[in-house]
Amino acid sequence: IPNVVLNQLYKHTSMQSTFGVIMLALDKGAPKIMNLKQVLERYIEHRHEIIVRRTQFDLDAAQAREHILEGLKIAVDHIDEVIKIIRGSEDTPQADARLRKRFGLSEKQSDAILNMRLAKLTGLEIDKLEAELKEVRATIKDLRAILASRPKRMSILKQEMAEVVEQFGDDRRTEIVADQGEFTVEDLIAEEDMVITISHTGYIKRIPVTTYKRQRRGGRGLNGADLKADDWVEHLFIASTHDYLLFFTNTGQLYWLKVHEVPQAGRAARGKPVVNCIAIKPTEQVAALVPVREFGDDKCLIFATRQGTVKKTLLSAYSNVRTNGICAINIDEGDELIDVQVCDQNSDIVLATRDGMSIRFHHGDVREMGRATTGVKGIELEKGDEVIGMVVVRRDATLLVVSEKGFGKRSELTDYRVQRRGGKGIITLKKTDKTGPIVALKEVIPDDELMMITRQGVIIRLPVDGIRVIGRNTQGVKVMNLDAGDAVVDVARVVKEDEGGAEEVAGGDAVAPSAAEE
């Protein structure tokens, strides 16, 4: 919540201001927009050019001084003859001409000799003259070496930069932080778990999970929605407001929506038509909901159809969803998609049928397929039977089976032996007129809680440990009292975290892990 408030202040007030900078500079006399690297490269070349020009200037000055000193040395070495020529000349121009002719001097050398003071002729001054000439020649040698070697010039550049840092450097007065970029909608929305429900006629809404209070087994629950007589809640799931919600329809199409984009409504409200949220066709119904935070290659989606077909495809194959949806699975005529779940490399898959049969097989029996494919047979069905649910086994848990008339039971996973895909399976609940057909199959542990939804929109929340663990081939116990004409249509699993924090539901027709589980 604090970060959300801060992001709101950043976005809607002047607490944080941003401005653009165009790094426009003259490059060889022409204006050019540069990036930081280009600016640094041009600056380095500029400093390098300064060193070249400075060195050349110093070399020219040193060579000019060498030329003068060489002329003075000639005069010192022939001082008696030089004095004689000067004394015998009528004027300065004549003396200049005679000196240049006698010793091969230049005009500048001759002028330097004529302007030389007599004090320079002392022994000490002569030694200084020779030492200066030697020093100037050494300087010329060094300067020529610098001009001939770029590495030497770059070394000088580094040394000069280090001297600048040492003389003027201080602690940075601004702080470099990671660019937060533009604020997304998620940055302005608090992350929390929401109960998402969809009715049979296609009304969707989200409610905070904390709205529902825990009750004991056999309780009557709370009204979850004010629905019409011909409508009831078909799907219930909980996901984070920052998750993507993947909508898989019974015809095999996929649409997606951010959870925070699902309209939030009160517990008794009907919600908003799904067709107003996603581009679902009038002939389609939502068959499965899968919350996803990231689309990675390390997880797969397992599809199950009413007629027992299963398919496995990488989750990343569904990362680019168009507005009008994409084909998630090819559905044969007379069949429909009933469930989609996420699985990893160590998962077993359990399918249950309406007449109380089930089969358990390893996901490796289902080969990985592309997006627009049909799949393979998961279970052999008897005439008139159909698949009502799928569980991807991820933990040491029990399997919960709930019937239409409110009966339920838990059975150990060890009671369900692993078989080859495509068999008829084994009995998972003893179906009778008292129990009615199976409507839900869930993987649960004792710390879990359940949400059960009836056709009339009644929702009850109860602990899993209130339902006994009994044999696989039994009818179970009464887990929910129903009004006349009402029937259980869906069950969701509420998981309470160890630290007593937020709760989440893995249930209904979407059982991919939410952000909290990941």
Buried (B, 14 or more C-beta within 10 A) or exposed (E): EEEBEEBBEBEEEEEEEEEEEEEEBEBEEEEEEBEEEBEEEBEEEEBBEEBBEEBEEBBEBBBEBBBBBBBBBBBBEBEEEBEEBBEEBEEEEEBBEBBBEEBEBEEEBBBBBBEBEEEBBEEEBBEEBBEBBEEBBEBBEBBBEBBEEEEBBBEBBEEEEEEEEEEEEEEEEEEEEEEEEEBEEBBBBEBBBBBBBBBBBBBBBBBBBEEBEEBEBBEEBBEBBEBEEEBBBBBBBBBBBBBBBBBBBBBBBBBBBBBBBBBBBEBEBBBBBBBEBBEBEEEBBBBBBBBBBEBEEEBBBBBBBBBBBBBBBBBBBBEEBEEEBBEBBBBEEEBBBBBBBBBEEEBBBBBBBBBBBBBBBBBEBBEEBEBEBBBBBBBBBEEEBBBBBBBBBBEEBBBBBBBBBBBBBBBBBEBBEBBEBBBEBBBBBBBEEEBBBBBBBBBBBEEBBBBBBBBBBBBBBBBBBBBEBBEBEBBBBBBBBBEEEBBBBBBBBBBBEEEEEBBBBBBBBBBBBBBBBB
